[in-house]
């Protein structure tokens, strides 16, 4: 059996070098990659076509300059970074880029994309809870258009059987990721916040059955270790992402373990399976209408706060850390509601800002240090 460190190293290498992951995939299969803009794309369609879906989550940039021509300075930090990378040619090798457009910034981005790869844009219905059947029909049609455009661009046919198989592959991966998160919470003294993140981020750059195999191997290796008591504080994090490693390292240096997350980049993608349906496009549509707990998926009942509070109770967490993507309107609009709910439930909480244009993390460090002392 390989060691925990060796398996995490493999996953971390993939998470840290998407370009190489893409080149390796091409070498192995002869097929390229399709860019998946955040958030909630029916990636299974790309998988069923035999191409590699690649997450596009930006990167830490010392300076954003070119992107300012197309985006105002108050557009969210992650899209500033994605636009900068695009203008630098980082995404030129992609075969296509798929956009869902649940916020104003993504709408602008999809229209201002200048990369070589053709853009496929689709809309998620937002009235999915009050008119579920109609929303499902609409969403299915949107996915059918994405499928048709993908088939044209990639010159492949995506069969019903292939799509059903891809949904099964993804559901197995979702289960493996949920299992890993539970094991990471259980072995908080073994799995550091940065390890947890690397394992989950790697899934954006790997063929999913390969990621599943590595995650399952990791779970077995972790479980083979003696369970030692974690003496630090346990937190649940919420937001779009918690990156870069510098920020995760600050959690670790201050004795925090991340025992659960509600991140758009992590758990929100595998919290639930795609249901079984004879029509796989309808199955994907139903998964969207069932989806809960994200600022990008409208629900007048606002279940997100209670969902996070439930996670705090389930994992015996000491607090919630709200990791706010700088200038992310949808998440910012939900924050006052979350804050009131946390306070009413007696859940201690901290707010930090995630900025992909930052190279100094002193403010985050001070806030987390102080919070650790308060706890
Ligand atoms: S971070 Fe927020 S504002 Fe930016 S693209 Fe994502 S949802 Fe939209």
Boltz pocket constraint, residues with backbone or C-beta under 6 A from the ligand:
constraints:
  - pocket:
      binder: B
      contacts: [[A, 38], [A, 76], [A, 77], [A, 78], [A, 79], [A, 103], [A, 104], [A, 105], [A, 106], [A, 240], [A, 296], [A, 325], [A, 327], [A, 328], [A, 329], [A, 330], [A, 331]]
      max_distance: 6.0
